[in-house]
Amino acid sequence: MPGSLREQIGRIAALDGMRGAAVLWVVAFHYVGFRGPTGDPWIAALASVPVLDRLVRNGYLGVDLFFLLSGFLLALPWCLNARANRPAPAARDFYARRIRRIVPAYYIQLFLLFALVMPLLHGRGYWKSDLYVDLWNAVAHALFIHNSTPLTASSLNANGALWSLAVEVQFYALLPLVVPLVVRAPRAMLAAAIGLTLWWQWGARHGLQPLVDMQLALGAHWHWSEEIVRYLLTMQLPEYAAQFTLGMVLARAWVALRDDAAPRWLPRVLAPGALAAAGLLWWSLAGSGAIAPEHARLVAALALGVLLFVAAASHRPAVQALLGRGPLAFAGRISYSAYLYHVPLLLLWNKYARGIDGWLALPAFTTLLACVAWLSWRYVEQRFLGNASRTRAIADRERGEDREDLQRGHAP
């Protein structure tokens, strides 16, 4: 029996740093968006540095980096088993691991969001204002379908970042069906995924009229505009099919590179590829008229995929020092919980921490977020993952004892 993924491949330390960069990018994006009107000096200082200002104002791309990471890491067991001519991992075990990894921290955050954050933001009577909307939001979020209507996609304007969790879970549902195809035909699957994403990106802005009309009919009571409905369409899984599939294709290439089965030219182009990807990323952020605005995000995501692969494949000490250790690696470890909590904490900060202004605001908020995220990581995420690891260890030991009994001629 093969061991766990960590036992088979070791720790890809640089990916912790990439995950940390993704969450800090998203947090910075929302910090600027929600703190802008407060006269925060950090935002004014950021605006004076065009390079940083452009990067932060495109911080939504951190979500695309998370999707790339998900595709990469979750496809690895299938890629490893295929290389070793072993059967594909069991879908049931995959789903069980994903539930343990995602659901406990998410559900606790949801409870705090509805029971604590919403009353603090809107008063204790918020439940009475529109009970149907609140209850439907609770159900939709619990089922990870809150990106299905404008009524739930904004998470009651208290944690709008949660839409990406719905997309992630919908990807998990399909992954055991899709990743074997990616392992067998990576180029064809990537081309198909890019085609789907390009088609959906265009349709979400200019087409898909039957879907738009259906949403408008459902939302007639709330007077949803077509603009709001079309924005909702950009929060659906097909919009990000290319990102997830590219991550899976890169996982296959990484396993081949690790096993010396990749083309010999591949290691030699890592550094030039990183420079080219950085240039492509910057070009896409500049809003060049050479590509349609709705497709600029995909171009940026493809560039981020190259940077992700270079980080995972590189053995350079500088890369390992930057991404595998230190602040970025720490941010990566607590990134899931930081993502869950950063928007509601920021909204509460704006309302209740008005006395902490000026240059102290950003460091104080960042410290608070790190503390909350670490507590969630340590006492929720690690607790459930730790229990699962202990259960697997006991099961493995019992299977080993059973095999020994059979070898001695005893029934298990």
N, C-alpha and C positions, 0 to 999 in steps of 0.2 A: 504494500500500500504506500503510495507517495505521501510525503508529509504535507504540512500546510504550505500555502504559497510562500510565506516568509522563509520556511525551511528549504524550499526548492530553489529560490532565487536570491535569498538574502534580502537586505534592505536597500532599496533604491533611494538613498538618502536625499539626492537632489530633488526628488519629487515632493518631499516635505516642504522644501523652500518654494517650489513652484505653487504648491497649494497655499502657502503663506502669502506669496505675492498676489495670488488671485483674490484672497479674502481682503487683504489690505487695499487692493485696487478698488474693490466694490465699496468698502467702508469709506474710503476717501471720496469716491463719487457721491455717495449719499450724504456724507458730511457737508460737502460743498452745496449740494442741492437743498438740504434742509436748514443749514446754518446761514445760507447766503444773506437773507434779509437782516441778520442780527448785527452786522458790522464786525464780524469776526476778523481780527487782524491777520490770522493765518490765511484766510481766503484772499485778502487783499495782497498779501505777500506772494501767494501762489500765482495770482493773476499777473504779477510783474515778471514772472519767469515763463515765457511762452511755451517752452518745451514741457515743463511740469504741468502747466495749466491745460495744455491739450491732452496730455496723458490722463490726468485726473478726470477731465470732463468726458472722456470716453471710457470711464471706469466700469461701465456696464459690460465691457468685454471680459472682465474678470469672471463673469458667469460662463462665457464661452470657454474660458480656460478650465473652469471646473468641469464642463461637459467633456472636453478633450481628456482630462485626467480620468474621469469616470470610464469613458470608453477604453482608455489604455489599461488601467488597472484591472477592470472587471473582465477584460478579454484575456488577460494573461493565463489564467488556468486552462482555458481552451487551447491557447497557443502552445503551452508547455506540454499538455497531454497529446496534442496532435504531433508534435516533434518527437515525442517518445513512443508513438504508436499505442497510446493508452486510450481507453474509452473516454468520451467527453464527460465533464463533471455533471453530476445529477442536478437537474433543474430544481428539485425540491430542496437540496442542500443550499443551492445558491439563493433561493428565495428566503430560506430561513436565516441565512447570514445577513442578507440585506435588511430584513425586518429587525433583527437585533441591532444592526448598525444605525439604522435611520429612525425607527419608530419611537423608541423610548424617549430620547431627548426631544424629538419633535412634539410628541404628545404632552410632555411636561411644559414645553414652551407654549403650546396651545392653551393649556389650562391657565397658565399665568397670564397669557394674552387676554383671554376672555374674563377671567376672574379678578385680575389685578390691574393690568395696563389699561383696558378700556374704561373701567370706572375712574381711574386716576386722570385719564385724558378727557373724558366726557361727563363725569359725574356718576353717582351711584344709580341714577335713574335711566341709564342708557338702555338697559334691557327693555324698559317700558316704551321706548320711543318707536321701535319697529321690531317687535318680537319675532315675526316671521323671518325677516332678513337676518337677524342674529342667529336664530336657530338653524336656518339653511346654511349660513356661513360655517357654523360649528360642524354640521354634518358633512358639507362639501370638503372642508379642510381635513376632517378625520379620514375621509376616503381618498384624499389626494386628487380630487377632481375640481379644486377651487379655481383652476384656470379655464373652466368651461363656460363661464358667463361673466359679464362685467359686474354683476351683483356680488360676486365672491372673489374675483381676481385681485382686487386691491386689498384684500384681507382687512376690510372695514377701515381702510386708510390708516391702519395701525402697524402693519408689517407687510407692505407691498412686495418685499423681496421674496416672499414665500412661493410665488408663482413658479419659480424654477424648481422647487421641490416636487411639484406636481409633474413637471416635465421629466425630471429624473426618475421618478417612480414609474411613470409610463414607459420610459426606456428600459427600466429593469424588467418590466413585464414581458417585453419583446426580446430581450437580449439572448436568452437560451435558444430562441428560434433563429435569430439573425447571425450571431457570432460564428456558428459553424460554417455558414455561407461565406463570411468574411475570411475565415481561415483558408477555405478552399479556393476562393476566387476574389482576392483582395482588390485588384484593379477594377474589375467589373462592378463589385459592390460599392466601391468608393465613387466610381463614375455615376452609378445609379443614385446614390445618396446625394451627391452634389446636384444632379439634375432635379431631384425631388425638392431639395432646398431652394434652388434658384426659381423653380416653378412656384413654390409656395410663397417665397418672398415677393415675387411679382404679384401673385394673386391676392395676397393679404392687403396690398396697397391699391391694386387696380382691378382685380377680378373677384372670383369666388362669390359671385353675386347671390346664388341660392343660400349659401351659408350666412351671408350678411343679412339677407331678407329674413331668414329664420330667426336670427338673434334680435333683429329689430322688432319682429312680431312678439317674441317672448318678452322683450323689455319695453313694450308699449306703455305699461303702467308707470315705468320709471323714466320714460322719455329718453332712452339711450340714443345718442347720435350715431350716425354712420362712422364718424371718426373714432368714437370710442370702441365700436364693434370691430373696426379694422385693426385698431391697436391690440384688441384682445387676440385677434388671429395671429399676431406676431409672437404670442406666448404659447404656441402649440408645438408639439413634438416635431412635425415635418419641417418647421423653420430651422431646427437644429440637427436634422438627420446627418448632415455632412460632418458636423463637429464630432458627434458620437462615433460615426463610422471611421472618420480619420483617426480618432484615438485608438480604435480597435486595429486598424491597419498598421499603425505605428507600433502597437504592442507586438504584432506578428513580426515586423521588421526588427524590433529590439531583441526578441528571442533568437531570431536567425543570426543577428550580429553577435550575441552572446555565445552562440554555439559555433561560431566561425563558419556559418553557412550563408552569410550575406555576401553580396558582390564585393570584390576586393577594393573597389573604389569608394565604397560607402564611408569607411572611417576617415578617408582623406578629405572628404567634402564636408565634414561636420562643421569645422570652423568657418569656411567660406559660406556654407549654408546658413549658419547663424547670422552672419553679417547681412546676407541677402534677405533673410526673413525679417531682420530688424528694419532694413530699409523699406521692404514691402509693407510692414506694419505701419511705419511712419507715413508712407505715401497714402495708405488707405485712411489714416486718421486725418490727413490734411484735407479731405473732402475733394479729391481730384474729380473733375468732370469727365474723366475717361471711363468711369464706371457709374452705373446707376446708383443713386443713394441707397436704395434698398439692398443692394448687393455688396456694399462696402464692408458691412459687418462680416460677411462670409470671407472676403479677401483677408481681412484682419485675422479671422479665426484660423485660416490656413497658415498664415505666417506664425501665429502662436503655436500651432501644431509642430512646425519645424523647430521652433525654440524649445518646446517640450521634449522632443525627441533628442535634440542635442544635449539638453541637460541630463536626460536619463542615460545617454550613451557615453557621455564624456567622463574621462578619468582625470582630468586636469585638476591639480590641487586648488586652484583659484575657484573653479566652479563648485567643488565640494565644500570649500570653506564658506562660500557665499550662500549656497543653498542647502547644504547638508548639516550645517551647525548654526548656532546663534539665533538672532531674532526671527529671521524668516522661517527657520525650521520650527521654532516654538510656535509662531503664528500658524504654521501649517498643521501642527498637532491639534490645536484648539480651533481650527478654521470652521468646522461644521457648527459648533456651538456659537462661535462669534458671528457667523452668518445668520443663525437663527435669531439672535438677540440684538443685533446692532441697530436695526431701524427702530423698534419700540424704545430701546434705551435712549436713542438720539431724540425721539419725540418727547420722552419724559424729561430728558436733560434740558431741552429748549424751554419746557414749561416750568420746571421746578429748580433749575440750577442757574437762574439768572444772575445770582450774586457771584458766580464764578465766570468772569468774563475776561476779555483781553487775551494776552498770550498764555494765560493759564488754562484756558478752556480746552484746547485740543489735547494737551498732555493729560489733563484730569479726566476727560472723557475716555481717552484711549486706555488709561489705567483702569477705569471702572469696567470698561468692556472686557479687557483682558482678565480681570478678576472673575467676572460673571461667567465668561466663556471657560476659564480654567475650572471653576467649580462644577459646571455642567459636564465638562470633559472628564474630570476626575471622578465625580460621584454618580454620574448617570451613564455616559458613554462607556467608560472603562469598567464600570460595575457589570453591565450587561455583557460586554465582550469578554470580560474576565470569567464570568460564570459559564459562558459558552465554551471557552477554552478548557476550563476544568472539566466540563461535561465530556468534551471530546477526548481529553486525556484519560478519563475513567473508562470510557467506551473502548478506546484503543487498548488499554491495559486488559480489560475483560476479554476482548477478542483474542489477545495474545495468550491469555490463560486458557481460553477455550481450545486454541490450536494445540497448546502443549498437552492438554488433556486428551485430545484426539490422537496425538502422536503416541501417548502412553497406552491408548486403547480404552480410555474412559469416555463416557458420554458427557457432553457439556452440561 
